[in-house]
Amino acid sequence: DGTESAVNAVPRVYIKTANDHMVKPEQQEAMIRRWPPSEVVAIDTDHSPFFSAPERLFELILRSL
């Protein structure tokens, strides 16, 4: 299917949240294995890094571009 190949052509970065109590580390790893991103980076935050560490999250997003 053309849509699937177009979606997979877009580079993806997965940002793992180290202290996430909503999505456990093993669940995050399963998501990464299921649809491998171009890069995996980690942030030492809870489930909502946009609240707990917005500057660090912003740095990671910019670095991934």
Predicted model as a PDB file, atoms N, CA, C, CB and O in Angstrom, pLDDT in the B-factor column:
MODEL        1                                                                  
ATOM      1  N   ASP A   1       0.843  -1.180   0.000  1.00 59.00           N  
ATOM      2  CA  ASP A   1       0.000   0.000   0.000  1.00 59.00           C  
ATOM      3  C   ASP A   1       0.888   1.242   0.000  1.00 59.00           C  
ATOM      4  CB  ASP A   1      -0.959  -0.001   1.221  1.00 59.00           C  
ATOM      5  O   ASP A   1       1.848   1.314   0.766  1.00 59.00           O  
ATOM      6  N   GLY A   2       0.578   2.211  -0.844  1.00 71.00           N  
ATOM      7  CA  GLY A   2       1.375   3.426  -0.968  1.00 71.00           C  
ATOM      8  C   GLY A   2       1.384   4.280   0.280  1.00 71.00           C  
ATOM      9  O   GLY A   2       2.386   4.921   0.593  1.00 71.00           O  
ATOM     10  N   THR A   3       0.265   4.290   0.997  1.00 77.00           N  
ATOM     11  CA  THR A   3       0.187   5.079   2.223  1.00 77.00           C  
ATOM     12  C   THR A   3       1.158   4.564   3.273  1.00 77.00           C  
ATOM     13  CB  THR A   3      -1.232   5.063   2.775  1.00 77.00           C  
ATOM     14  O   THR A   3       1.851   5.343   3.928  1.00 77.00           O  
ATOM     15  N   GLU A   4       1.203   3.246   3.428  1.00 78.00           N  
ATOM     16  CA  GLU A   4       2.090   2.649   4.427  1.00 78.00           C  
ATOM     17  C   GLU A   4       3.551   2.952   4.120  1.00 78.00           C  
ATOM     18  CB  GLU A   4       1.874   1.138   4.496  1.00 78.00           C  
ATOM     19  O   GLU A   4       4.309   3.294   5.027  1.00 78.00           O  
ATOM     20  N   SER A   5       3.956   2.834   2.874  1.00 82.00           N  
ATOM     21  CA  SER A   5       5.352   3.108   2.529  1.00 82.00           C  
ATOM     22  C   SER A   5       5.671   4.585   2.710  1.00 82.00           C  
ATOM     23  CB  SER A   5       5.647   2.676   1.084  1.00 82.00           C  
ATOM     24  O   SER A   5       6.788   4.924   3.099  1.00 82.00           O  
ATOM     25  N   ALA A   6       4.711   5.477   2.436  1.00 86.00           N  
ATOM     26  CA  ALA A   6       4.929   6.909   2.642  1.00 86.00           C  
ATOM     27  C   ALA A   6       5.104   7.220   4.126  1.00 86.00           C  
ATOM     28  CB  ALA A   6       3.756   7.722   2.064  1.00 86.00           C  
ATOM     29  O   ALA A   6       5.963   8.016   4.505  1.00 86.00           O  
ATOM     30  N   VAL A   7       4.292   6.590   4.953  1.00 86.00           N  
ATOM     31  CA  VAL A   7       4.395   6.802   6.402  1.00 86.00           C  
ATOM     32  C   VAL A   7       5.741   6.296   6.907  1.00 86.00           C  
ATOM     33  CB  VAL A   7       3.236   6.088   7.149  1.00 86.00           C  
ATOM     34  O   VAL A   7       6.392   6.964   7.711  1.00 86.00           O  
ATOM     35  N   ASN A   8       6.158   5.139   6.448  1.00 85.00           N  
ATOM     36  CA  ASN A   8       7.433   4.574   6.899  1.00 85.00           C  
ATOM     37  C   ASN A   8       8.637   5.322   6.361  1.00 85.00           C  
ATOM     38  CB  ASN A   8       7.525   3.132   6.492  1.00 85.00           C  
ATOM     39  O   ASN A   8       9.745   5.140   6.867  1.00 85.00           O  
ATOM     40  N   ALA A   9       8.452   6.162   5.348  1.00 87.00           N  
ATOM     41  CA  ALA A   9       9.552   6.950   4.799  1.00 87.00           C  
ATOM     42  C   ALA A   9       9.886   8.159   5.674  1.00 87.00           C  
ATOM     43  CB  ALA A   9       9.209   7.411   3.391  1.00 87.00           C  
ATOM     44  O   ALA A   9      10.959   8.746   5.537  1.00 87.00           O  
ATOM     45  N   VAL A  10       8.981   8.528   6.561  1.00 86.00           N  
ATOM     46  CA  VAL A  10       9.193   9.681   7.446  1.00 86.00           C  
ATOM     47  C   VAL A  10      10.049   9.238   8.632  1.00 86.00           C  
ATOM     48  CB  VAL A  10       7.826  10.280   7.938  1.00 86.00           C  
ATOM     49  O   VAL A  10       9.676   8.302   9.339  1.00 86.00           O  
ATOM     50  N   PRO A  11      11.195   9.897   8.863  1.00 89.00           N  
ATOM     51  CA  PRO A  11      12.020   9.531  10.024  1.00 89.00           C  
ATOM     52  C   PRO A  11      11.265   9.795  11.331  1.00 89.00           C  
ATOM     53  CB  PRO A  11      13.354  10.321  10.011  1.00 89.00           C  
ATOM     54  O   PRO A  11      10.620  10.832  11.489  1.00 89.00           O  
ATOM     55  N   ARG A  12      11.355   8.846  12.256  1.00 93.00           N  
ATOM     56  CA  ARG A  12      10.685   8.974  13.539  1.00 93.00           C  
ATOM     57  C   ARG A  12      11.712   8.918  14.660  1.00 93.00           C  
ATOM     58  CB  ARG A  12       9.623   7.872  13.716  1.00 93.00           C  
ATOM     59  O   ARG A  12      12.719   8.217  14.567  1.00 93.00           O  
ATOM     60  N   VAL A  13      11.440   9.665  15.710  1.00 95.00           N  
ATOM     61  CA  VAL A  13      12.259   9.631  16.915  1.00 95.00           C  
ATOM     62  C   VAL A  13      11.331   9.273  18.066  1.00 95.00           C  
ATOM     63  CB  VAL A  13      12.997  11.006  17.166  1.00 95.00           C  
ATOM     64  O   VAL A  13      10.268   9.874  18.222  1.00 95.00           O  
ATOM     65  N   TYR A  14      11.728   8.305  18.862  1.00 97.00           N  
ATOM     66  CA  TYR A  14      10.953   7.929  20.046  1.00 97.00           C  
ATOM     67  C   TYR A  14      11.648   8.527  21.255  1.00 97.00           C  
ATOM     68  CB  TYR A  14      10.815   6.365  20.183  1.00 97.00           C  
ATOM     69  O   TYR A  14      12.845   8.318  21.455  1.00 97.00           O  
ATOM     70  N   ILE A  15      10.909   9.265  22.056  1.00 97.00           N  
ATOM     71  CA  ILE A  15      11.454   9.849  23.283  1.00 97.00           C  
ATOM     72  C   ILE A  15      10.936   9.028  24.449  1.00 97.00           C  
ATOM     73  CB  ILE A  15      11.059  11.364  23.433  1.00 97.00           C  
ATOM     74  O   ILE A  15       9.761   9.096  24.809  1.00 97.00           O  
ATOM     75  N   LYS A  16      11.843   8.248  25.033  1.00 97.00           N  
ATOM     76  CA  LYS A  16      11.492   7.414  26.185  1.00 97.00           C  
ATOM     77  C   LYS A  16      11.447   8.286  27.434  1.00 97.00           C  
ATOM     78  CB  LYS A  16      12.510   6.244  26.364  1.00 97.00           C  
ATOM     79  O   LYS A  16      12.318   9.127  27.654  1.00 97.00           O  
ATOM     80  N   THR A  17      10.425   8.073  28.239  1.00 97.00           N  
ATOM     81  CA  THR A  17      10.290   8.801  29.493  1.00 97.00           C  
ATOM     82  C   THR A  17      10.649   7.844  30.631  1.00 97.00           C  
ATOM     83  CB  THR A  17       8.838   9.380  29.668  1.00 97.00           C  
ATOM     84  O   THR A  17       9.933   6.881  30.902  1.00 97.00           O  
ATOM     85  N   ALA A  18      11.765   8.131  31.282  1.00 96.00           N  
ATOM     86  CA  ALA A  18      12.358   7.198  32.242  1.00 96.00           C  
ATOM     87  C   ALA A  18      11.527   6.962  33.505  1.00 96.00           C  
ATOM     88  CB  ALA A  18      13.700   7.696  32.637  1.00 96.00           C  
ATOM     89  O   ALA A  18      11.578   5.878  34.085  1.00 96.00           O  
ATOM     90  N   ASN A  19      10.768   7.964  33.932  1.00 96.00           N  
ATOM     91  CA  ASN A  19      10.002   7.838  35.175  1.00 96.00           C  
ATOM     92  C   ASN A  19       8.508   7.818  34.917  1.00 96.00           C  
ATOM     93  CB  ASN A  19      10.341   8.975  36.121  1.00 96.00           C  
ATOM     94  O   ASN A  19       7.717   8.299  35.729  1.00 96.00           O  
ATOM     95  N   ASP A  20       8.136   7.266  33.799  1.00 96.00           N  
ATOM     96  CA  ASP A  20       6.735   7.220  33.375  1.00 96.00           C  
ATOM     97  C   ASP A  20       6.004   6.118  34.128  1.00 96.00           C  
ATOM     98  CB  ASP A  20       6.627   6.995  31.846  1.00 96.00           C  
ATOM     99  O   ASP A  20       6.425   4.961  34.108  1.00 96.00           O  
ATOM    100  N   HIS A  21       4.906   6.479  34.795  1.00 95.00           N  
ATOM    101  CA  HIS A  21       4.099   5.487  35.506  1.00 95.00           C  
ATOM    102  C   HIS A  21       2.852   5.111  34.707  1.00 95.00           C  
ATOM    103  CB  HIS A  21       3.697   6.020  36.885  1.00 95.00           C  
ATOM    104  O   HIS A  21       2.096   4.228  35.112  1.00 95.00           O  
ATOM    105  N   MET A  22       2.641   5.775  33.580  1.00 97.00           N  
ATOM    106  CA  MET A  22       1.506   5.461  32.700  1.00 97.00           C  
ATOM    107  C   MET A  22       1.916   4.407  31.665  1.00 97.00           C  
ATOM    108  CB  MET A  22       0.991   6.748  31.987  1.00 97.00           C  
ATOM    109  O   MET A  22       1.200   3.433  31.433  1.00 97.00           O  
ATOM    110  N   VAL A  23       3.079   4.623  31.051  1.00 97.00           N  
ATOM    111  CA  VAL A  23       3.596   3.691  30.046  1.00 97.00           C  
ATOM    112  C   VAL A  23       4.922   3.156  30.586  1.00 97.00           C  
ATOM    113  CB  VAL A  23       3.779   4.390  28.624  1.00 97.00           C  
ATOM    114  O   VAL A  23       5.947   3.836  30.535  1.00 97.00           O  
ATOM    115  N   LYS A  24       4.885   1.954  31.091  1.00 96.00           N  
ATOM    116  CA  LYS A  24       6.055   1.330  31.723  1.00 96.00           C  
ATOM    117  C   LYS A  24       7.195   1.145  30.724  1.00 96.00           C  
ATOM    118  CB  LYS A  24       5.671  -0.027  32.334  1.00 96.00           C  
ATOM    119  O   LYS A  24       6.955   1.099  29.517  1.00 96.00           O  
ATOM    120  N   PRO A  25       8.440   1.039  31.213  1.00 96.00           N  
ATOM    121  CA  PRO A  25       9.591   0.859  30.319  1.00 96.00           C  
ATOM    122  C   PRO A  25       9.434  -0.316  29.353  1.00 96.00           C  
ATOM    123  CB  PRO A  25      10.841   0.663  31.138  1.00 96.00           C  
ATOM    124  O   PRO A  25       9.795  -0.210  28.181  1.00 96.00           O  
ATOM    125  N   GLU A  26       8.895  -1.435  29.844  1.00 97.00           N  
ATOM    126  CA  GLU A  26       8.736  -2.591  28.953  1.00 97.00           C  
ATOM    127  C   GLU A  26       7.689  -2.322  27.868  1.00 97.00           C  
ATOM    128  CB  GLU A  26       8.342  -3.837  29.764  1.00 97.00           C  
ATOM    129  O   GLU A  26       7.800  -2.850  26.762  1.00 97.00           O  
ATOM    130  N   GLN A  27       6.686  -1.517  28.169  1.00 98.00           N  
ATOM    131  CA  GLN A  27       5.699  -1.141  27.152  1.00 98.00           C  
ATOM    132  C   GLN A  27       6.329  -0.209  26.114  1.00 98.00           C  
ATOM    133  CB  GLN A  27       4.472  -0.460  27.811  1.00 98.00           C  
ATOM    134  O   GLN A  27       6.063  -0.324  24.918  1.00 98.00           O  
ATOM    135  N   GLN A  28       7.158   0.705  26.585  1.00 98.00           N  
ATOM    136  CA  GLN A  28       7.846   1.604  25.657  1.00 98.00           C  
ATOM    137  C   GLN A  28       8.762   0.804  24.732  1.00 98.00           C  
ATOM    138  CB  GLN A  28       8.659   2.671  26.431  1.00 98.00           C  
ATOM    139  O   GLN A  28       8.812   1.052  23.527  1.00 98.00           O  
ATOM    140  N   GLU A  29       9.481  -0.151  25.305  1.00 98.00           N  
ATOM    141  CA  GLU A  29      10.370  -0.995  24.490  1.00 98.00           C  
ATOM    142  C   GLU A  29       9.571  -1.804  23.464  1.00 98.00           C  
ATOM    143  CB  GLU A  29      11.187  -1.948  25.393  1.00 98.00           C  
ATOM    144  O   GLU A  29      10.020  -1.988  22.333  1.00 98.00           O  
ATOM    145  N   ALA A  30       8.399  -2.280  23.854  1.00 98.00           N  
ATOM    146  CA  ALA A  30       7.559  -3.040  22.928  1.00 98.00           C  
ATOM    147  C   ALA A  30       7.106  -2.153  21.770  1.00 98.00           C  
ATOM    148  CB  ALA A  30       6.336  -3.629  23.664  1.00 98.00           C  
ATOM    149  O   ALA A  30       7.079  -2.600  20.623  1.00 98.00           O  
ATOM    150  N   MET A  31       6.751  -0.908  22.059  1.00 97.00           N  
ATOM    151  CA  MET A  31       6.350   0.020  20.996  1.00 97.00           C  
ATOM    152  C   MET A  31       7.513   0.289  20.047  1.00 97.00           C  
ATOM    153  CB  MET A  31       5.842   1.343  21.598  1.00 97.00           C  
ATOM    154  O   MET A  31       7.330   0.365  18.832  1.00 97.00           O  
ATOM    155  N   ILE A  32       8.701   0.430  20.610  1.00 97.00           N  
ATOM    156  CA  ILE A  32       9.897   0.673  19.791  1.00 97.00           C  
ATOM    157  C   ILE A  32      10.163  -0.527  18.885  1.00 97.00           C  
ATOM    158  CB  ILE A  32      11.133   0.954  20.689  1.00 97.00           C  
ATOM    159  O   ILE A  32      10.467  -0.355  17.705  1.00 97.00           O  
ATOM    160  N   ARG A  33      10.051  -1.729  19.424  1.00 97.00           N  
ATOM    161  CA  ARG A  33      10.265  -2.939  18.617  1.00 97.00           C  
ATOM    162  C   ARG A  33       9.193  -3.102  17.536  1.00 97.00           C  
ATOM    163  CB  ARG A  33      10.281  -4.178  19.519  1.00 97.00           C  
ATOM    164  O   ARG A  33       9.489  -3.517  16.416  1.00 97.00           O  
ATOM    165  N   ARG A  34       7.949  -2.771  17.882  1.00 96.00           N  
ATOM    166  CA  ARG A  34       6.829  -2.950  16.960  1.00 96.00           C  
ATOM    167  C   ARG A  34       6.927  -2.045  15.739  1.00 96.00           C  
ATOM    168  CB  ARG A  34       5.526  -2.690  17.676  1.00 96.00           C  
ATOM    169  O   ARG A  34       6.570  -2.458  14.636  1.00 96.00           O  
ATOM    170  N   TRP A  35       7.412  -0.803  15.923  1.00 94.00           N  
ATOM    171  CA  TRP A  35       7.530   0.149  14.818  1.00 94.00           C  
ATOM    172  C   TRP A  35       8.818   0.927  15.038  1.00 94.00           C  
ATOM    173  CB  TRP A  35       6.278   1.113  14.731  1.00 94.00           C  
ATOM    174  O   TRP A  35       8.773   2.058  15.522  1.00 94.00           O  
ATOM    175  N   PRO A  36       9.960   0.351  14.697  1.00 95.00           N  
ATOM    176  CA  PRO A  36      11.259   0.938  15.017  1.00 95.00           C  
ATOM    177  C   PRO A  36      11.437   2.359  14.471  1.00 95.00           C  
ATOM    178  CB  PRO A  36      12.352   0.055  14.479  1.00 95.00           C  
ATOM    179  O   PRO A  36      11.232   2.611  13.284  1.00 95.00           O  
ATOM    180  N   PRO A  37      11.816   3.271  15.349  1.00 96.00           N  
ATOM    181  CA  PRO A  37      12.093   4.635  14.929  1.00 96.00           C  
ATOM    182  C   PRO A  37      13.514   4.751  14.375  1.00 96.00           C  
ATOM    183  CB  PRO A  37      11.893   5.606  16.100  1.00 96.00           C  
ATOM    184  O   PRO A  37      14.303   3.810  14.455  1.00 96.00           O  
ATOM    185  N   SER A  38      13.818   5.898  13.825  1.00 94.00           N  
ATOM    186  CA  SER A  38      15.176   6.177  13.341  1.00 94.00           C  
ATOM    187  C   SER A  38      16.139   6.323  14.511  1.00 94.00           C  
ATOM    188  CB  SER A  38      15.195   7.454  12.474  1.00 94.00           C  
ATOM    189  O   SER A  38      17.318   5.982  14.417  1.00 94.00           O  
ATOM    190  N   GLU A  39      15.608   6.838  15.614  1.00 95.00           N  
ATOM    191  CA  GLU A  39      16.432   7.132  16.779  1.00 95.00           C  
ATOM    192  C   GLU A  39      15.582   7.003  18.034  1.00 95.00           C  
ATOM    193  CB  GLU A  39      17.057   8.549  16.678  1.00 95.00           C  
ATOM    194  O   GLU A  39      14.376   7.246  18.007  1.00 95.00           O  
ATOM    195  N   VAL A  40      16.219   6.619  19.132  1.00 97.00           N  
ATOM    196  CA  VAL A  40      15.568   6.579  20.437  1.00 97.00           C  
ATOM    197  C   VAL A  40      16.392   7.445  21.374  1.00 97.00           C  
ATOM    198  CB  VAL A  40      15.434   5.108  20.981  1.00 97.00           C  
ATOM    199  O   VAL A  40      17.605   7.271  21.489  1.00 97.00           O  
ATOM    200  N   VAL A  41      15.729   8.375  22.040  1.00 96.00           N  
ATOM    201  CA  VAL A  41      16.393   9.207  23.040  1.00 96.00           C  
ATOM    202  C   VAL A  41      15.607   9.087  24.339  1.00 96.00           C  
ATOM    203  CB  VAL A  41      16.496  10.706  22.571  1.00 96.00           C  
ATOM    204  O   VAL A  41      14.415   8.779  24.325  1.00 96.00           O  
ATOM    205  N   ALA A  42      16.268   9.329  25.442  1.00 96.00           N  
ATOM    206  CA  ALA A  42      15.608   9.202  26.743  1.00 96.00           C  
ATOM    207  C   ALA A  42      15.611  10.534  27.462  1.00 96.00           C  
ATOM    208  CB  ALA A  42      16.294   8.131  27.606  1.00 96.00           C  
ATOM    209  O   ALA A  42      16.528  11.343  27.320  1.00 96.00           O  
ATOM    210  N   ILE A  43      14.570  10.738  28.230  1.00 96.00           N  
ATOM    211  CA  ILE A  43      14.454  11.930  29.051  1.00 96.00           C  
ATOM    212  C   ILE A  43      14.056  11.464  30.455  1.00 96.00           C  
ATOM    213  CB  ILE A  43      13.405  12.954  28.451  1.00 96.00           C  
ATOM    214  O   ILE A  43      13.205  10.587  30.607  1.00 96.00           O  
ATOM    215  N   ASP A  44      14.663  12.043  31.452  1.00 96.00           N  
ATOM    216  CA  ASP A  44      14.467  11.614  32.838  1.00 96.00           C  
ATOM    217  C   ASP A  44      13.245  12.324  33.432  1.00 96.00           C  
ATOM    218  CB  ASP A  44      15.737  11.906  33.690  1.00 96.00           C  
ATOM    219  O   ASP A  44      13.365  13.146  34.340  1.00 96.00           O  
ATOM    220  N   THR A  45      12.068  11.985  32.896  1.00 97.00           N  
ATOM    221  CA  THR A  45      10.841  12.638  33.344  1.00 97.00           C  
ATOM    222  C   THR A  45       9.717  11.626  33.513  1.00 97.00           C  
ATOM    223  CB  THR A  45      10.424  13.730  32.357  1.00 97.00           C  
ATOM    224  O   THR A  45       9.876  10.425  33.294  1.00 97.00           O  
ATOM    225  N   ASP A  46       8.591  12.164  33.906  1.00 97.00           N  
ATOM    226  CA  ASP A  46       7.368  11.375  34.005  1.00 97.00           C  
ATOM    227  C   ASP A  46       6.711  11.288  32.627  1.00 97.00           C  
ATOM    228  CB  ASP A  46       6.391  11.994  35.045  1.00 97.00           C  
ATOM    229  O   ASP A  46       7.360  11.524  31.608  1.00 97.00           O  
ATOM    230  N   HIS A  47       5.447  10.954  32.602  1.00 96.00           N  
ATOM    231  CA  HIS A  47       4.705  10.766  31.356  1.00 96.00           C  
ATOM    232  C   HIS A  47       4.503  12.069  30.573  1.00 96.00           C  
ATOM    233  CB  HIS A  47       3.361  10.146  31.657  1.00 96.00           C  
ATOM    234  O   HIS A  47       4.214  12.030  29.377  1.00 96.00           O  
ATOM    235  N   SER A  48       4.650  13.206  31.228  1.00 97.00           N  
ATOM    236  CA  SER A  48       4.360  14.500  30.611  1.00 97.00           C  
ATOM    237  C   SER A  48       5.573  15.425  30.607  1.00 97.00           C  
ATOM    238  CB  SER A  48       3.208  15.172  31.333  1.00 97.00           C  
ATOM    239  O   SER A  48       5.588  16.419  31.333  1.00 97.00           O  
ATOM    240  N   PRO A  49       6.584  15.117  29.807  1.00 97.00           N  
ATOM    241  CA  PRO A  49       7.775  15.966  29.814  1.00 97.00           C  
ATOM    242  C   PRO A  49       7.496  17.394  29.350  1.00 97.00           C  
ATOM    243  CB  PRO A  49       8.838  15.355  28.941  1.00 97.00           C  
ATOM    244  O   PRO A  49       8.262  18.307  29.657  1.00 97.00           O  
ATOM    245  N   PHE A  50       6.413  17.589  28.617  1.00 97.00           N  
ATOM    246  CA  PHE A  50       6.064  18.937  28.177  1.00 97.00           C  
ATOM    247  C   PHE A  50       5.666  19.819  29.357  1.00 97.00           C  
ATOM    248  CB  PHE A  50       4.927  18.885  27.155  1.00 97.00           C  
ATOM    249  O   PHE A  50       5.662  21.045  29.240  1.00 97.00           O  
ATOM    250  N   PHE A  51       5.327  19.199  30.509  1.00 97.00           N  
ATOM    251  CA  PHE A  51       5.078  19.953  31.735  1.00 97.00           C  
ATOM    252  C   PHE A  51       6.290  19.924  32.662  1.00 97.00           C  
ATOM    253  CB  PHE A  51       3.854  19.396  32.459  1.00 97.00           C  
ATOM    254  O   PHE A  51       6.683  20.961  33.195  1.00 97.00           O  
ATOM    255  N   SER A  52       6.884  18.748  32.859  1.00 96.00           N  
ATOM    256  CA  SER A  52       7.934  18.600  33.865  1.00 96.00           C  
ATOM    257  C   SER A  52       9.325  19.024  33.388  1.00 96.00           C  
ATOM    258  CB  SER A  52       7.986  17.180  34.313  1.00 96.00           C  
ATOM    259  O   SER A  52      10.171  19.380  34.209  1.00 96.00           O  
ATOM    260  N   ALA A  53       9.573  18.993  32.085  1.00 97.00           N  
ATOM    261  CA  ALA A  53      10.892  19.393  31.562  1.00 97.00           C  
ATOM    262  C   ALA A  53      10.752  19.943  30.137  1.00 97.00           C  
ATOM    263  CB  ALA A  53      11.880  18.185  31.579  1.00 97.00           C  
ATOM    264  O   ALA A  53      11.347  19.405  29.203  1.00 97.00           O  
ATOM    265  N   PRO A  54       9.971  21.008  29.973  1.00 98.00           N  
ATOM    266  CA  PRO A  54       9.715  21.492  28.617  1.00 98.00           C  
ATOM    267  C   PRO A  54      10.963  21.932  27.859  1.00 98.00           C  
ATOM    268  CB  PRO A  54       8.761  22.629  28.675  1.00 98.00           C  
ATOM    269  O   PRO A  54      11.054  21.726  26.649  1.00 98.00           O  
ATOM    270  N   GLU A  55      11.925  22.534  28.555  1.00 97.00           N  
ATOM    271  CA  GLU A  55      13.141  22.980  27.874  1.00 97.00           C  
ATOM    272  C   GLU A  55      13.947  21.789  27.350  1.00 97.00           C  
ATOM    273  CB  GLU A  55      14.004  23.826  28.825  1.00 97.00           C  
ATOM    274  O   GLU A  55      14.432  21.812  26.219  1.00 97.00           O  
ATOM    275  N   ARG A  56      14.085  20.762  28.170  1.00 97.00           N  
ATOM    276  CA  ARG A  56      14.836  19.565  27.765  1.00 97.00           C  
ATOM    277  C   ARG A  56      14.121  18.849  26.618  1.00 97.00           C  
ATOM    278  CB  ARG A  56      15.019  18.603  28.968  1.00 97.00           C  
ATOM    279  O   ARG A  56      14.769  18.391  25.677  1.00 97.00           O  
ATOM    280  N   LEU A  57      12.810  18.751  26.689  1.00 97.00           N  
ATOM    281  CA  LEU A  57      12.042  18.139  25.622  1.00 97.00           C  
ATOM    282  C   LEU A  57      12.233  18.918  24.320  1.00 97.00           C  
ATOM    283  CB  LEU A  57      10.553  18.073  26.000  1.00 97.00           C  
ATOM    284  O   LEU A  57      12.417  18.325  23.257  1.00 97.00           O  
ATOM    285  N   PHE A  58      12.190  20.227  24.408  1.00 97.00           N  
ATOM    286  CA  PHE A  58      12.396  21.085  23.253  1.00 97.00           C  
ATOM    287  C   PHE A  58      13.780  20.847  22.638  1.00 97.00           C  
ATOM    288  CB  PHE A  58      12.232  22.560  23.649  1.00 97.00           C  
ATOM    289  O   PHE A  58      13.914  20.766  21.417  1.00 97.00           O  
ATOM    290  N   GLU A  59      14.805  20.735  23.486  1.00 96.00           N  
ATOM    291  CA  GLU A  59      16.165  20.443  22.999  1.00 96.00           C  
ATOM    292  C   GLU A  59      16.195  19.122  22.232  1.00 96.00           C  
ATOM    293  CB  GLU A  59      17.165  20.392  24.179  1.00 96.00           C  
ATOM    294  O   GLU A  59      16.779  19.042  21.151  1.00 96.00           O  
ATOM    295  N   LEU A  60      15.569  18.097  22.787  1.00 95.00           N  
ATOM    296  CA  LEU A  60      15.560  16.785  22.141  1.00 95.00           C  
ATOM    297  C   LEU A  60      14.826  16.837  20.798  1.00 95.00           C  
ATOM    298  CB  LEU A  60      14.906  15.742  23.061  1.00 95.00           C  
ATOM    299  O   LEU A  60      15.261  16.227  19.822  1.00 95.00           O  
ATOM    300  N   ILE A  61      13.733  17.556  20.761  1.00 94.00           N  
ATOM    301  CA  ILE A  61      12.984  17.686  19.508  1.00 94.00           C  
ATOM    302  C   ILE A  61      13.820  18.414  18.464  1.00 94.00           C  
ATOM    303  CB  ILE A  61      11.656  18.432  19.742  1.00 94.00           C  
ATOM    304  O   ILE A  61      13.904  17.979  17.316  1.00 94.00           O  
ATOM    305  N   LEU A  62      14.438  19.523  18.863  1.00 95.00           N  
ATOM    306  CA  LEU A  62      15.283  20.268  17.911  1.00 95.00           C  
ATOM    307  C   LEU A  62      16.452  19.423  17.411  1.00 95.00           C  
ATOM    308  CB  LEU A  62      15.818  21.549  18.565  1.00 95.00           C  
ATOM    309  O   LEU A  62      16.789  19.453  16.227  1.00 95.00           O  
ATOM    310  N   ARG A  63      17.065  18.672  18.319  1.00 93.00           N  
ATOM    311  CA  ARG A  63      18.196  17.832  17.942  1.00 93.00           C  
ATOM    312  C   ARG A  63      17.800  16.729  16.955  1.00 93.00           C  
ATOM    313  CB  ARG A  63      18.811  17.214  19.183  1.00 93.00           C  
ATOM    314  O   ARG A  63      18.623  16.257  16.171  1.00 93.00           O  
ATOM    315  N   SER A  64      16.553  16.337  17.005  1.00 89.00           N  
ATOM    316  CA  SER A  64      16.102  15.245  16.141  1.00 89.00           C  
ATOM    317  C   SER A  64      15.782  15.710  14.725  1.00 89.00           C  
ATOM    318  CB  SER A  64      14.884  14.585  16.741  1.00 89.00           C  
ATOM    319  O   SER A  64      15.594  14.881  13.834  1.00 89.00           O  
ATOM    320  N   LEU A  65      15.718  16.999  14.506  1.00 87.00           N  
ATOM    321  CA  LEU A  65      15.366  17.515  13.172  1.00 87.00           C  
ATOM    322  C   LEU A  65      16.517  17.396  12.185  1.00 87.00           C  
ATOM    323  CB  LEU A  65      14.933  18.969  13.270  1.00 87.00           C  
ATOM    324  O   LEU A  65      16.379  17.785  11.025  1.00 87.00           O  
TER     325      LEU A  65                                                      
ENDMDL                                                                          
END                                                                             
